[in-house]
Amino acid sequence: MSYVDGFVTPVPGASREAYRQHAEKVGALFKEHGATGVVECWGDDVPEGKVTSFPMAVKCEPGEVVVFSWVTWPSRAARDDGWKKLMADPRMAPGAMPMPFDGKRLIYGGFEVLLQV
């Protein structure tokens, strides 16, 4: 069964193209290190909640947009191996590829696929 890494982060709306370019570069590295796919989604209809919501979860500030992304892997083992290679890749070293968003507010996690229709 496949495995998915999911991400939610706030990105300044004015940085949409810079984010797209960054995501394209990082996505290519994920694929190079074993991912089967990368999807980046720019928030379009992401309401602010009263109890919980995507904007609240990432502490969205005025002018920021919520981005929802995922990376698919053939398995958890392939994902773990891919992440080790990714973190050792000099192209991912701190400062090598500056992030056009506040990485401190990035939410991420790995998920076992339960159902795929």
C-alpha positions in Angstrom: 0.0 0.0 0.0 1.3 3.5 -0.8 2.3 6.1 1.7 1.6 9.9 1.8 3.4 12.8 3.3 1.0 15.8 3.8 1.8 19.4 4.3 -0.1 22.6 5.1 1.6 26.0 5.3 0.9 29.7 5.0 2.5 31.5 2.1 2.4 35.3 1.4 0.0 35.8 -1.5 2.5 38.0 -3.2 5.0 35.1 -3.2 2.8 32.7 -5.3 5.2 32.5 -8.2 8.3 32.2 -6.0 6.5 29.4 -4.1 5.6 27.7 -7.3 9.2 27.8 -8.5 10.5 26.5 -5.1 7.9 23.7 -5.1 8.9 22.7 -8.6 12.5 22.4 -7.6 11.8 20.5 -4.4 9.2 18.3 -6.1 11.8 17.2 -8.6 14.1 16.3 -5.7 11.3 14.3 -4.1 10.8 12.4 -7.3 14.5 11.8 -7.8 14.7 10.2 -4.3 11.8 7.8 -4.9 8.5 9.7 -4.6 5.8 8.7 -7.1 4.1 12.1 -7.2 4.0 15.6 -5.7 0.9 17.8 -5.6 0.8 21.5 -4.6 -2.5 23.3 -4.1 -2.9 27.0 -3.6 -5.8 27.9 -1.3 -8.9 29.2 -3.1 -11.8 28.5 -0.8 -10.3 28.0 2.7 -12.6 29.5 5.3 -11.6 30.8 8.7 -13.2 28.6 11.3 -14.5 29.4 14.8 -13.1 26.3 16.5 -10.5 25.0 14.0 -9.5 25.5 10.4 -6.6 25.4 8.0 -5.9 29.2 8.5 -6.1 28.8 12.3 -3.8 25.7 12.3 -1.0 27.5 10.5 -1.6 30.9 12.1 -2.3 32.6 8.8 -1.5 36.3 8.8 -3.2 39.0 6.7 -2.1 38.6 3.0 -1.2 34.9 3.4 -2.7 32.0 1.6 -2.9 28.4 2.9 -1.1 25.9 0.7 -2.0 22.2 0.9 0.5 19.7 -0.5 1.2 16.0 -0.6 3.9 13.6 -1.7 3.1 10.0 -2.6 5.5 7.2 -2.1 5.3 3.5 -3.0 5.6 2.5 0.7 6.6 3.7 4.1 10.0 2.0 3.6 10.5 3.9 0.3 9.5 7.1 2.0 11.9 6.7 4.9 14.7 5.9 2.5 13.8 8.8 0.3 13.7 11.3 3.2 17.2 10.1 4.3 18.5 10.7 0.8 16.7 14.0 0.5 18.1 15.3 3.8 21.6 14.2 2.8 21.3 15.9 -0.6 23.4 19.1 -0.7 20.7 20.8 -2.7 18.5 20.7 0.4 21.2 22.1 2.8 20.2 25.1 4.8 20.5 28.2 2.7 20.8 26.2 -0.6 17.1 26.6 -1.4 15.6 29.4 0.6 11.9 28.8 1.4 9.4 31.6 0.3 7.3 31.0 3.5 7.7 30.7 7.2 8.8 27.1 7.8 8.1 27.3 11.5 4.4 27.3 10.7 4.5 24.4 8.3 2.5 21.4 9.5 3.5 18.0 8.1 3.0 14.3 8.7 3.2 10.9 7.2 0.1 8.9 6.5 -0.6 5.3 5.7 -3.2 5.1 2.9 -6.4 3.6 4.4 -8.7 3.9 1.3 -8.2 5.0 -2.2 -11.2 5.1 -4.5 
